[in-house]
Amino acid sequence: MYPVARHRSRLALRELTLEDVDAVHAIYGSSEATEHLSFEPRTRDQVAGIVARSIASATATPREEYALAVTEGEGGPLVGYARLALDPHQQRAATIGGALHRDAWGIGYGTETVHLLLDLAFDDLDLHRVWAARAPKNEASAKTLLAAGMTEEGRIRGHVFVRGAWRDSVVYGVLKEERNPART
Ligand SMILES: CC(C)(COP(=O)(O)OP(=O)(O)OC[C@H]1O[C@@H](n2cnc3c(N)ncnc32)[C@H](O)[C@@H]1OP(=O)(O)O)[C@@H](O)C(=O)NCCC(=O)NCCS
């Protein structure tokens, strides 16, 4: 599916463009936003590469990755980066993730972003299952995934190697039939 264009009350999802590199770097170059993620803060060049690969993957057939801009309103400033990737070894399943600019935390945007990704997954792509993984210490992510209606399912031990050590992940999931698409 291309292009993605989804919105809720305050936020929208759209395809990335090369003009988004600085705004995405303001998120993924930040040590605060990446504190609990599986990688260290990115350089601007790294972010430019990620955005370019995301744009290329958007028009692949079949499309397996949806790396998207989260904007305030439709056509407003980029406040986040959201990603849905189809699971290659599961039927009609995908993993979601993302991050918001520090200035946009704490006002419900994280919850609305997860709802937007679930709208994409279940309404546009007709998926059966969506899951997400967080670092054990990422309390903001835990509350956000629960607030969006996902269920804690368990722990993957030694899931990611980051900052010199193997780290567990706590996993959340939601099935299509459980979906409660509360409007936000
Ligand atoms: C995780 C993240 C997207 C949350 O975004 P947000 O817009 O601040 O979240 P919301 O405002 O929608 O808050 C959702 C819930 O989380 C809680 N919360 C938010 N930040 C919190 C924090 N730092 N500590 C504890 N709880 C927090 C809110 O109180 C709210 O709880 P409630 O539903 O009980 O009221 C944001 O912190 C972020 O971008 N972090 C960096 C990247 C990251 O960790 N991504 C997730 C990877 S799995």
The ligand as an ORCA input file, in Angstrom:
! r2SCAN-3c Opt
* xyz 0 1
  C       7.351      6.232     24.498
  C       6.854      7.579     23.967
  C       6.471      7.427     22.471
  C       5.601      7.961     24.771
  O       5.059      9.113     24.186
  P       4.156     10.161     24.994
  O       3.516     11.031     23.993
  O       4.939     10.824     26.055
  O       3.064      9.202     25.667
  P       1.600      9.630     26.116
  O       1.560     11.089     26.449
  O       0.606      9.137     25.103
  O       1.426      8.822     27.486
  C       0.953      7.501     27.531
  C       1.068      6.978     28.946
  O       2.459      6.878     29.313
  C       2.715      7.606     30.503
  N       4.069      8.152     30.409
  C       4.547      8.948     29.435
  N       5.845      9.224     29.680
  C       6.165      8.584     30.842
  C       7.356      8.464     31.589
  N       8.484      9.075     31.200
  N       7.345      7.705     32.708
  C       6.214      7.066     33.103
  N       5.041      7.139     32.411
  C       5.030      7.888     31.287
  C       1.639      8.682     30.509
  O       1.409      9.171     31.821
  C       0.452      7.914     29.975
  O      -0.057      7.101     30.991
  P      -1.639      7.011     31.275
  O      -2.253      6.383     30.038
  O      -1.723      6.121     32.471
  O      -2.100      8.420     31.490
  C       7.911      8.698     24.117
  O       8.289      8.755     25.473
  C       9.137      8.499     23.268
  O       9.167      8.868     22.096
  N      10.212      7.914     23.876
  C      11.479      7.671     23.199
  C      11.410      6.525     22.208
  C      10.799      5.261     22.785
  O      11.051      4.884     23.920
  N       9.981      4.604     21.958
  C       9.273      3.379     22.328
  C      10.041      2.198     21.885
  S       9.194      0.675     22.318
*
